[in-house]
Amino acid sequence: MTEAEARRQGRNIRVAKLPMTAVTRALETGETRGFMKAIVDTETRQILGCTILSIEGGEIMTIIQVAMMGKLPSTALRDGVFTHPTPAEGLNALFLTLDS
C-alpha cells in the first residue's frame, strides 16, 4: 500500500523515511543513492507498505515483506539484530524514525 492509498482509506499512519546516506553499509560501499520508506499503521504498528530505492533494495524489501506476511509490528524490525555489515541494518534506523 502506498502512502496515498493509506490516506485515501482514512487510515491513521506514520511514514518512516531514511536516506541511504544514513545507512552504514551504503556509506562503506559508496552506494548512498536512494532511500527507504515505510507506511505504518499508527494504532497497530503493522507495516502497510514500503518503497526501497537503493542498491540491494530487493533484498531489503524481502525482509519487510516477510515481516508483513507474518504480521510483525514495525517495532520488530526497529529492534531486530541484523547481520553486519549489510544494507538491511538500515531497517533499525528506518523504523527508529517513527519514535522521534
Secondary structure in CASP SS format (residue, H / E / C, confidence):
PFRMAT SS
TARGET T0000
AUTHOR 0000-0000-0000
METHOD secondary structure of the structure
MODEL  1
M C 1.00
T C 1.00
E H 1.00
A H 1.00
E H 1.00
A H 1.00
R H 1.00
R H 1.00
Q C 1.00
G C 1.00
R C 1.00
N C 1.00
I E 1.00
R E 1.00
V E 1.00
A E 1.00
K E 1.00
L E 1.00
P E 1.00
M H 1.00
T H 1.00
A H 1.00
V C 1.00
T H 1.00
R H 1.00
A H 1.00
L H 1.00
E H 1.00
T H 1.00
G C 1.00
E C 1.00
T C 1.00
R C 1.00
G C 1.00
F E 1.00
M E 1.00
K E 1.00
A E 1.00
I E 1.00
V E 1.00
D E 1.00
T C 1.00
E C 1.00
T C 1.00
R C 1.00
Q E 1.00
I E 1.00
L E 1.00
G E 1.00
C E 1.00
T E 1.00
I E 1.00
L E 1.00
S C 1.00
I C 1.00
E C 1.00
G H 1.00
G H 1.00
E H 1.00
I H 1.00
M H 1.00
T H 1.00
I H 1.00
I H 1.00
Q H 1.00
V H 1.00
A H 1.00
M H 1.00
M H 1.00
G C 1.00
K C 1.00
L C 1.00
P E 1.00
S H 1.00
T H 1.00
A H 1.00
L H 1.00
R H 1.00
D H 1.00
G C 1.00
V C 1.00
F C 1.00
T C 1.00
H C 1.00
P C 1.00
T C 1.00
P H 1.00
A H 1.00
E H 1.00
G H 1.00
L H 1.00
N H 1.00
A H 1.00
L H 1.00
F H 1.00
L H 1.00
T H 1.00
L H 1.00
D H 1.00
S C 1.00
END
